[in-house]
Amino acid sequence: MGYYSLSQRIILSIVTVTDSVTQVLSPLFAKSATPDELQATMRKGLAYMSLPTFAFLGAILCPDFIYHFVFGHRYDTAIPLTRMLSTGYILYSYLALAVLFFLYTIKKAGHLIIVNGTILAVVAGVCWVLIPQIGLLGAPIAYVLAFLAAGLYIIGAWRHEYGARFLRLS
C-alpha cells in the first residue's frame, strides 16, 4: 500500500460518516417546504456534520507519534498527505448539505451534476499540472481547490435560486 493510498483510506473512512449523515438528513430536506423548516433542517445538518468535521480536524491535528504508533515510520510521507486531504474534505461535509437542499428540497438535480463536474474537472486539471511538478502533494491541493470551486458555485446557485434571505441560518 502506498503513501497516498493510506491517506485516501483514512479520508474515505471519515467520508463514510458524512455519507451516513446525508442519508439521515435526506428525508428532512425532502419535507422542508418553508424557509423556517429549511433553516431548522440546515441547523440540524450543521450539527450532524460536526461529526465528520471533528474527525477531519482530528486527522489534521493528530500528533505524528500517533500516526507512527498506528502505521509505523514507514508511512511518514502519508502524514502530510492525510492532513492536506482532511483540510479539503472538511469543505466536502458542508457542501453535502447544500447538495441535499438542491436535490431534495427544490428538486434541481442539475446543480448536483454541475457540482460533481466542477470537482472532477478541477481535480483532474490541477493533478495533471501539479503532480508532475510537486509529486503526491499535488492531489491534496487539487481536492482543496476543487471543493473551494464547488463551494463558490453552490453559493452562487443558492443565491440565484432563493436570494440572500435564505443564507441566514440564525
PyMOL CGO cylinders between C-alpha atoms (Angstrom):
from pymol import cmd
from pymol.cgo import CYLINDER

trace = [
    CYLINDER, 0.00, 0.00, 0.00, 1.44, 3.38, -0.99, 0.3, 1, 1, 1, 1, 1, 1,
    CYLINDER, 1.44, 3.38, -0.99, 1.51, 6.66, 0.91, 0.3, 1, 1, 1, 1, 1, 1,
    CYLINDER, 1.51, 6.66, 0.91, -1.35, 8.23, -0.99, 0.3, 1, 1, 1, 1, 1, 1,
    CYLINDER, -1.35, 8.23, -0.99, -3.37, 5.03, -0.71, 0.3, 1, 1, 1, 1, 1, 1,
    CYLINDER, -3.37, 5.03, -0.71, -3.06, 5.05, 3.07, 0.3, 1, 1, 1, 1, 1, 1,
    CYLINDER, -3.06, 5.05, 3.07, -4.11, 8.71, 3.22, 0.3, 1, 1, 1, 1, 1, 1,
    CYLINDER, -4.11, 8.71, 3.22, -7.09, 8.02, 0.97, 0.3, 1, 1, 1, 1, 1, 1,
    CYLINDER, -7.09, 8.02, 0.97, -8.18, 5.09, 3.15, 0.3, 1, 1, 1, 1, 1, 1,
    CYLINDER, -8.18, 5.09, 3.15, -8.19, 7.33, 6.22, 0.3, 1, 1, 1, 1, 1, 1,
    CYLINDER, -8.19, 7.33, 6.22, -10.18, 10.01, 4.37, 0.3, 1, 1, 1, 1, 1, 1,
    CYLINDER, -10.18, 10.01, 4.37, -12.65, 7.51, 2.89, 0.3, 1, 1, 1, 1, 1, 1,
    CYLINDER, -12.65, 7.51, 2.89, -13.34, 6.11, 6.36, 0.3, 1, 1, 1, 1, 1, 1,
    CYLINDER, -13.34, 6.11, 6.36, -14.34, 9.59, 7.51, 0.3, 1, 1, 1, 1, 1, 1,
    CYLINDER, -14.34, 9.59, 7.51, -16.29, 10.33, 4.30, 0.3, 1, 1, 1, 1, 1, 1,
    CYLINDER, -16.29, 10.33, 4.30, -18.38, 7.25, 5.09, 0.3, 1, 1, 1, 1, 1, 1,
    CYLINDER, -18.38, 7.25, 5.09, -19.60, 9.11, 8.18, 0.3, 1, 1, 1, 1, 1, 1,
    CYLINDER, -19.60, 9.11, 8.18, -20.54, 12.09, 6.01, 0.3, 1, 1, 1, 1, 1, 1,
    CYLINDER, -20.54, 12.09, 6.01, -22.46, 9.82, 3.65, 0.3, 1, 1, 1, 1, 1, 1,
    CYLINDER, -22.46, 9.82, 3.65, -24.30, 8.22, 6.57, 0.3, 1, 1, 1, 1, 1, 1,
    CYLINDER, -24.30, 8.22, 6.57, -25.28, 11.63, 7.89, 0.3, 1, 1, 1, 1, 1, 1,
    CYLINDER, -25.28, 11.63, 7.89, -26.62, 12.67, 4.48, 0.3, 1, 1, 1, 1, 1, 1,
    CYLINDER, -26.62, 12.67, 4.48, -28.78, 9.54, 4.41, 0.3, 1, 1, 1, 1, 1, 1,
    CYLINDER, -28.78, 9.54, 4.41, -30.27, 10.55, 7.76, 0.3, 1, 1, 1, 1, 1, 1,
    CYLINDER, -30.27, 10.55, 7.76, -30.84, 14.13, 6.60, 0.3, 1, 1, 1, 1, 1, 1,
    CYLINDER, -30.84, 14.13, 6.60, -32.28, 13.39, 3.13, 0.3, 1, 1, 1, 1, 1, 1,
    CYLINDER, -32.28, 13.39, 3.13, -35.90, 12.90, 4.32, 0.3, 1, 1, 1, 1, 1, 1,
    CYLINDER, -35.90, 12.90, 4.32, -35.72, 16.11, 6.37, 0.3, 1, 1, 1, 1, 1, 1,
    CYLINDER, -35.72, 16.11, 6.37, -34.63, 18.10, 3.31, 0.3, 1, 1, 1, 1, 1, 1,
    CYLINDER, -34.63, 18.10, 3.31, -37.39, 16.47, 1.25, 0.3, 1, 1, 1, 1, 1, 1,
    CYLINDER, -37.39, 16.47, 1.25, -40.00, 17.65, 3.79, 0.3, 1, 1, 1, 1, 1, 1,
    CYLINDER, -40.00, 17.65, 3.79, -38.65, 21.21, 4.17, 0.3, 1, 1, 1, 1, 1, 1,
    CYLINDER, -38.65, 21.21, 4.17, -41.29, 23.34, 2.46, 0.3, 1, 1, 1, 1, 1, 1,
    CYLINDER, -41.29, 23.34, 2.46, -40.96, 26.70, 4.20, 0.3, 1, 1, 1, 1, 1, 1,
    CYLINDER, -40.96, 26.70, 4.20, -37.97, 28.91, 4.98, 0.3, 1, 1, 1, 1, 1, 1,
    CYLINDER, -37.97, 28.91, 4.98, -38.38, 28.15, 8.70, 0.3, 1, 1, 1, 1, 1, 1,
    CYLINDER, -38.38, 28.15, 8.70, -38.38, 24.39, 8.08, 0.3, 1, 1, 1, 1, 1, 1,
    CYLINDER, -38.38, 24.39, 8.08, -35.34, 24.74, 5.82, 0.3, 1, 1, 1, 1, 1, 1,
    CYLINDER, -35.34, 24.74, 5.82, -33.48, 26.76, 8.44, 0.3, 1, 1, 1, 1, 1, 1,
    CYLINDER, -33.48, 26.76, 8.44, -34.28, 24.16, 11.12, 0.3, 1, 1, 1, 1, 1, 1,
    CYLINDER, -34.28, 24.16, 11.12, -33.10, 21.37, 8.81, 0.3, 1, 1, 1, 1, 1, 1,
    CYLINDER, -33.10, 21.37, 8.81, -29.91, 23.26, 7.94, 0.3, 1, 1, 1, 1, 1, 1,
    CYLINDER, -29.91, 23.26, 7.94, -29.18, 23.87, 11.64, 0.3, 1, 1, 1, 1, 1, 1,
    CYLINDER, -29.18, 23.87, 11.64, -29.68, 20.18, 12.35, 0.3, 1, 1, 1, 1, 1, 1,
    CYLINDER, -29.68, 20.18, 12.35, -27.50, 19.32, 9.36, 0.3, 1, 1, 1, 1, 1, 1,
    CYLINDER, -27.50, 19.32, 9.36, -24.72, 21.64, 10.55, 0.3, 1, 1, 1, 1, 1, 1,
    CYLINDER, -24.72, 21.64, 10.55, -24.83, 19.96, 13.95, 0.3, 1, 1, 1, 1, 1, 1,
    CYLINDER, -24.83, 19.96, 13.95, -24.72, 16.46, 12.42, 0.3, 1, 1, 1, 1, 1, 1,
    CYLINDER, -24.72, 16.46, 12.42, -21.89, 17.41, 10.06, 0.3, 1, 1, 1, 1, 1, 1,
    CYLINDER, -21.89, 17.41, 10.06, -19.81, 18.35, 13.08, 0.3, 1, 1, 1, 1, 1, 1,
    CYLINDER, -19.81, 18.35, 13.08, -19.12, 14.59, 13.47, 0.3, 1, 1, 1, 1, 1, 1,
    CYLINDER, -19.12, 14.59, 13.47, -17.07, 14.19, 10.28, 0.3, 1, 1, 1, 1, 1, 1,
    CYLINDER, -17.07, 14.19, 10.28, -15.68, 17.71, 10.70, 0.3, 1, 1, 1, 1, 1, 1,
    CYLINDER, -15.68, 17.71, 10.70, -14.23, 16.82, 14.10, 0.3, 1, 1, 1, 1, 1, 1,
    CYLINDER, -14.23, 16.82, 14.10, -12.86, 13.58, 12.64, 0.3, 1, 1, 1, 1, 1, 1,
    CYLINDER, -12.86, 13.58, 12.64, -11.14, 15.53, 9.85, 0.3, 1, 1, 1, 1, 1, 1,
    CYLINDER, -11.14, 15.53, 9.85, -9.83, 18.05, 12.38, 0.3, 1, 1, 1, 1, 1, 1,
    CYLINDER, -9.83, 18.05, 12.38, -8.55, 15.12, 14.41, 0.3, 1, 1, 1, 1, 1, 1,
    CYLINDER, -8.55, 15.12, 14.41, -6.66, 13.82, 11.36, 0.3, 1, 1, 1, 1, 1, 1,
    CYLINDER, -6.66, 13.82, 11.36, -5.17, 17.28, 10.84, 0.3, 1, 1, 1, 1, 1, 1,
    CYLINDER, -5.17, 17.28, 10.84, -4.19, 17.89, 14.48, 0.3, 1, 1, 1, 1, 1, 1,
    CYLINDER, -4.19, 17.89, 14.48, -3.19, 14.33, 15.36, 0.3, 1, 1, 1, 1, 1, 1,
    CYLINDER, -3.19, 14.33, 15.36, 0.42, 14.31, 16.56, 0.3, 1, 1, 1, 1, 1, 1,
    CYLINDER, 0.42, 14.31, 16.56, 2.95, 12.47, 14.42, 0.3, 1, 1, 1, 1, 1, 1,
    CYLINDER, 2.95, 12.47, 14.42, 3.69, 9.94, 17.17, 0.3, 1, 1, 1, 1, 1, 1,
    CYLINDER, 3.69, 9.94, 17.17, 0.12, 8.62, 16.98, 0.3, 1, 1, 1, 1, 1, 1,
    CYLINDER, 0.12, 8.62, 16.98, 0.42, 8.13, 13.21, 0.3, 1, 1, 1, 1, 1, 1,
    CYLINDER, 0.42, 8.13, 13.21, 3.77, 6.39, 13.85, 0.3, 1, 1, 1, 1, 1, 1,
    CYLINDER, 3.77, 6.39, 13.85, 2.22, 4.17, 16.50, 0.3, 1, 1, 1, 1, 1, 1,
    CYLINDER, 2.22, 4.17, 16.50, -0.67, 3.11, 14.26, 0.3, 1, 1, 1, 1, 1, 1,
    CYLINDER, -0.67, 3.11, 14.26, 1.08, 2.91, 10.87, 0.3, 1, 1, 1, 1, 1, 1,
    CYLINDER, 1.08, 2.91, 10.87, 4.82, 2.85, 11.68, 0.3, 1, 1, 1, 1, 1, 1,
    CYLINDER, 4.82, 2.85, 11.68, 7.58, 5.16, 10.47, 0.3, 1, 1, 1, 1, 1, 1,
    CYLINDER, 7.58, 5.16, 10.47, 7.49, 3.57, 7.03, 0.3, 1, 1, 1, 1, 1, 1,
    CYLINDER, 7.49, 3.57, 7.03, 4.47, 5.72, 6.13, 0.3, 1, 1, 1, 1, 1, 1,
    CYLINDER, 4.47, 5.72, 6.13, 5.80, 9.11, 7.30, 0.3, 1, 1, 1, 1, 1, 1,
    CYLINDER, 5.80, 9.11, 7.30, 5.05, 10.57, 3.87, 0.3, 1, 1, 1, 1, 1, 1,
    CYLINDER, 5.05, 10.57, 3.87, 1.36, 9.78, 4.36, 0.3, 1, 1, 1, 1, 1, 1,
    CYLINDER, 1.36, 9.78, 4.36, 1.07, 12.13, 7.35, 0.3, 1, 1, 1, 1, 1, 1,
    CYLINDER, 1.07, 12.13, 7.35, 1.18, 15.47, 5.47, 0.3, 1, 1, 1, 1, 1, 1,
    CYLINDER, 1.18, 15.47, 5.47, -0.95, 13.98, 2.68, 0.3, 1, 1, 1, 1, 1, 1,
    CYLINDER, -0.95, 13.98, 2.68, -3.61, 12.94, 5.19, 0.3, 1, 1, 1, 1, 1, 1,
    CYLINDER, -3.61, 12.94, 5.19, -3.57, 16.37, 6.80, 0.3, 1, 1, 1, 1, 1, 1,
    CYLINDER, -3.57, 16.37, 6.80, -3.89, 18.16, 3.47, 0.3, 1, 1, 1, 1, 1, 1,
    CYLINDER, -3.89, 18.16, 3.47, -6.68, 15.88, 2.25, 0.3, 1, 1, 1, 1, 1, 1,
    CYLINDER, -6.68, 15.88, 2.25, -8.52, 16.32, 5.54, 0.3, 1, 1, 1, 1, 1, 1,
    CYLINDER, -8.52, 16.32, 5.54, -8.41, 20.09, 5.09, 0.3, 1, 1, 1, 1, 1, 1,
    CYLINDER, -8.41, 20.09, 5.09, -10.19, 19.87, 1.75, 0.3, 1, 1, 1, 1, 1, 1,
    CYLINDER, -10.19, 19.87, 1.75, -12.68, 17.29, 2.88, 0.3, 1, 1, 1, 1, 1, 1,
    CYLINDER, -12.68, 17.29, 2.88, -13.90, 19.47, 5.74, 0.3, 1, 1, 1, 1, 1, 1,
    CYLINDER, -13.90, 19.47, 5.74, -15.47, 21.55, 2.98, 0.3, 1, 1, 1, 1, 1, 1,
    CYLINDER, -15.47, 21.55, 2.98, -16.97, 18.40, 1.46, 0.3, 1, 1, 1, 1, 1, 1,
    CYLINDER, -16.97, 18.40, 1.46, -19.02, 17.74, 4.59, 0.3, 1, 1, 1, 1, 1, 1,
    CYLINDER, -19.02, 17.74, 4.59, -20.73, 21.10, 4.34, 0.3, 1, 1, 1, 1, 1, 1,
    CYLINDER, -20.73, 21.10, 4.34, -21.08, 21.00, 0.56, 0.3, 1, 1, 1, 1, 1, 1,
    CYLINDER, -21.08, 21.00, 0.56, -23.09, 17.82, 1.07, 0.3, 1, 1, 1, 1, 1, 1,
    CYLINDER, -23.09, 17.82, 1.07, -25.74, 19.83, 2.95, 0.3, 1, 1, 1, 1, 1, 1,
    CYLINDER, -25.74, 19.83, 2.95, -26.17, 22.25, 0.07, 0.3, 1, 1, 1, 1, 1, 1,
    CYLINDER, -26.17, 22.25, 0.07, -26.37, 19.39, -2.40, 0.3, 1, 1, 1, 1, 1, 1,
    CYLINDER, -26.37, 19.39, -2.40, -29.15, 17.83, -0.30, 0.3, 1, 1, 1, 1, 1, 1,
    CYLINDER, -29.15, 17.83, -0.30, -31.01, 21.13, -0.48, 0.3, 1, 1, 1, 1, 1, 1,
    CYLINDER, -31.01, 21.13, -0.48, -30.76, 21.25, -4.28, 0.3, 1, 1, 1, 1, 1, 1,
    CYLINDER, -30.76, 21.25, -4.28, -31.60, 17.59, -4.73, 0.3, 1, 1, 1, 1, 1, 1,
    CYLINDER, -31.60, 17.59, -4.73, -34.43, 17.08, -2.23, 0.3, 1, 1, 1, 1, 1, 1,
    CYLINDER, -34.43, 17.08, -2.23, -35.86, 20.47, -1.29, 0.3, 1, 1, 1, 1, 1, 1,
    CYLINDER, -35.86, 20.47, -1.29, -36.00, 22.30, -4.62, 0.3, 1, 1, 1, 1, 1, 1,
    CYLINDER, -36.00, 22.30, -4.62, -35.55, 19.15, -6.75, 0.3, 1, 1, 1, 1, 1, 1,
    CYLINDER, -35.55, 19.15, -6.75, -32.97, 20.60, -9.13, 0.3, 1, 1, 1, 1, 1, 1,
    CYLINDER, -32.97, 20.60, -9.13, -30.51, 17.80, -9.77, 0.3, 1, 1, 1, 1, 1, 1,
    CYLINDER, -30.51, 17.80, -9.77, -28.77, 19.90, -12.42, 0.3, 1, 1, 1, 1, 1, 1,
    CYLINDER, -28.77, 19.90, -12.42, -26.87, 21.70, -9.69, 0.3, 1, 1, 1, 1, 1, 1,
    CYLINDER, -26.87, 21.70, -9.69, -25.57, 18.36, -8.39, 0.3, 1, 1, 1, 1, 1, 1,
    CYLINDER, -25.57, 18.36, -8.39, -24.31, 17.48, -11.88, 0.3, 1, 1, 1, 1, 1, 1,
    CYLINDER, -24.31, 17.48, -11.88, -22.54, 20.82, -12.15, 0.3, 1, 1, 1, 1, 1, 1,
    CYLINDER, -22.54, 20.82, -12.15, -21.01, 20.47, -8.67, 0.3, 1, 1, 1, 1, 1, 1,
    CYLINDER, -21.01, 20.47, -8.67, -19.72, 16.98, -9.43, 0.3, 1, 1, 1, 1, 1, 1,
    CYLINDER, -19.72, 16.98, -9.43, -18.47, 18.06, -12.86, 0.3, 1, 1, 1, 1, 1, 1,
    CYLINDER, -18.47, 18.06, -12.86, -16.67, 21.01, -11.31, 0.3, 1, 1, 1, 1, 1, 1,
    CYLINDER, -16.67, 21.01, -11.31, -14.98, 18.79, -8.73, 0.3, 1, 1, 1, 1, 1, 1,
    CYLINDER, -14.98, 18.79, -8.73, -13.96, 16.28, -11.42, 0.3, 1, 1, 1, 1, 1, 1,
    CYLINDER, -13.96, 16.28, -11.42, -12.62, 18.95, -13.78, 0.3, 1, 1, 1, 1, 1, 1,
    CYLINDER, -12.62, 18.95, -13.78, -10.65, 20.80, -11.11, 0.3, 1, 1, 1, 1, 1, 1,
    CYLINDER, -10.65, 20.80, -11.11, -9.18, 17.63, -9.58, 0.3, 1, 1, 1, 1, 1, 1,
    CYLINDER, -9.18, 17.63, -9.58, -8.19, 16.25, -12.99, 0.3, 1, 1, 1, 1, 1, 1,
    CYLINDER, -8.19, 16.25, -12.99, -6.79, 19.55, -14.25, 0.3, 1, 1, 1, 1, 1, 1,
    CYLINDER, -6.79, 19.55, -14.25, -4.87, 20.51, -11.12, 0.3, 1, 1, 1, 1, 1, 1,
    CYLINDER, -4.87, 20.51, -11.12, -3.49, 16.98, -10.70, 0.3, 1, 1, 1, 1, 1, 1,
    CYLINDER, -3.49, 16.98, -10.70, -2.38, 16.97, -14.33, 0.3, 1, 1, 1, 1, 1, 1,
    CYLINDER, -2.38, 16.97, -14.33, -0.48, 20.21, -13.73, 0.3, 1, 1, 1, 1, 1, 1,
    CYLINDER, -0.48, 20.21, -13.73, 0.81, 19.76, -10.17, 0.3, 1, 1, 1, 1, 1, 1,
    CYLINDER, 0.81, 19.76, -10.17, 1.66, 16.08, -9.80, 0.3, 1, 1, 1, 1, 1, 1,
    CYLINDER, 1.66, 16.08, -9.80, 4.50, 16.19, -12.36, 0.3, 1, 1, 1, 1, 1, 1,
    CYLINDER, 4.50, 16.19, -12.36, 5.86, 19.30, -10.63, 0.3, 1, 1, 1, 1, 1, 1,
    CYLINDER, 5.86, 19.30, -10.63, 5.47, 18.56, -6.90, 0.3, 1, 1, 1, 1, 1, 1,
    CYLINDER, 5.47, 18.56, -6.90, 4.55, 14.89, -6.73, 0.3, 1, 1, 1, 1, 1, 1,
    CYLINDER, 4.55, 14.89, -6.73, 1.99, 13.43, -4.35, 0.3, 1, 1, 1, 1, 1, 1,
    CYLINDER, 1.99, 13.43, -4.35, 1.20, 16.78, -2.72, 0.3, 1, 1, 1, 1, 1, 1,
    CYLINDER, 1.20, 16.78, -2.72, -0.46, 17.90, -5.95, 0.3, 1, 1, 1, 1, 1, 1,
    CYLINDER, -0.46, 17.90, -5.95, -3.51, 15.69, -5.35, 0.3, 1, 1, 1, 1, 1, 1,
    CYLINDER, -3.51, 15.69, -5.35, -4.48, 17.10, -1.93, 0.3, 1, 1, 1, 1, 1, 1,
    CYLINDER, -4.48, 17.10, -1.93, -4.05, 20.62, -3.29, 0.3, 1, 1, 1, 1, 1, 1,
    CYLINDER, -4.05, 20.62, -3.29, -6.33, 19.66, -6.18, 0.3, 1, 1, 1, 1, 1, 1,
    CYLINDER, -6.33, 19.66, -6.18, -9.04, 18.47, -3.80, 0.3, 1, 1, 1, 1, 1, 1,
    CYLINDER, -9.04, 18.47, -3.80, -8.87, 21.64, -1.70, 0.3, 1, 1, 1, 1, 1, 1,
    CYLINDER, -8.87, 21.64, -1.70, -9.19, 23.78, -4.85, 0.3, 1, 1, 1, 1, 1, 1,
    CYLINDER, -9.19, 23.78, -4.85, -11.98, 21.57, -6.23, 0.3, 1, 1, 1, 1, 1, 1,
    CYLINDER, -11.98, 21.57, -6.23, -14.07, 21.82, -3.07, 0.3, 1, 1, 1, 1, 1, 1,
    CYLINDER, -14.07, 21.82, -3.07, -13.50, 25.59, -2.95, 0.3, 1, 1, 1, 1, 1, 1,
    CYLINDER, -13.50, 25.59, -2.95, -14.64, 25.91, -6.57, 0.3, 1, 1, 1, 1, 1, 1,
    CYLINDER, -14.64, 25.91, -6.57, -17.69, 23.73, -5.88, 0.3, 1, 1, 1, 1, 1, 1,
    CYLINDER, -17.69, 23.73, -5.88, -18.45, 25.82, -2.79, 0.3, 1, 1, 1, 1, 1, 1,
    CYLINDER, -18.45, 25.82, -2.79, -18.34, 29.04, -4.80, 0.3, 1, 1, 1, 1, 1, 1,
    CYLINDER, -18.34, 29.04, -4.80, -20.70, 27.54, -7.36, 0.3, 1, 1, 1, 1, 1, 1,
    CYLINDER, -20.70, 27.54, -7.36, -23.08, 26.41, -4.61, 0.3, 1, 1, 1, 1, 1, 1,
    CYLINDER, -23.08, 26.41, -4.61, -23.13, 29.87, -3.03, 0.3, 1, 1, 1, 1, 1, 1,
    CYLINDER, -23.13, 29.87, -3.03, -23.92, 31.41, -6.41, 0.3, 1, 1, 1, 1, 1, 1,
    CYLINDER, -23.92, 31.41, -6.41, -26.59, 28.83, -7.19, 0.3, 1, 1, 1, 1, 1, 1,
    CYLINDER, -26.59, 28.83, -7.19, -28.17, 29.23, -3.76, 0.3, 1, 1, 1, 1, 1, 1,
    CYLINDER, -28.17, 29.23, -3.76, -28.33, 33.00, -4.20, 0.3, 1, 1, 1, 1, 1, 1,
    CYLINDER, -28.33, 33.00, -4.20, -29.74, 32.56, -7.70, 0.3, 1, 1, 1, 1, 1, 1,
    CYLINDER, -29.74, 32.56, -7.70, -32.45, 30.16, -6.53, 0.3, 1, 1, 1, 1, 1, 1,
    CYLINDER, -32.45, 30.16, -6.53, -33.54, 31.92, -3.36, 0.3, 1, 1, 1, 1, 1, 1,
    CYLINDER, -33.54, 31.92, -3.36, -31.53, 35.05, -2.86, 0.3, 1, 1, 1, 1, 1, 1,
    CYLINDER, -31.53, 35.05, -2.86, -29.51, 36.03, 0.17, 0.3, 1, 1, 1, 1, 1, 1,
    CYLINDER, -29.51, 36.03, 0.17, -32.52, 35.81, 2.52, 0.3, 1, 1, 1, 1, 1, 1,
    CYLINDER, -32.52, 35.81, 2.52, -32.09, 32.02, 2.92, 0.3, 1, 1, 1, 1, 1, 1,
    CYLINDER, -32.09, 32.02, 2.92, -28.35, 32.21, 3.55, 0.3, 1, 1, 1, 1, 1, 1,
    CYLINDER, -28.35, 32.21, 3.55, -29.06, 33.44, 7.09, 0.3, 1, 1, 1, 1, 1, 1,
    CYLINDER, -29.06, 33.44, 7.09, -29.43, 30.46, 9.40, 0.3, 1, 1, 1, 1, 1, 1,
    CYLINDER, -29.43, 30.46, 9.40, -29.80, 32.25, 12.73, 0.3, 1, 1, 1, 1, 1, 1,
]
cmd.load_cgo(trace, "trace")
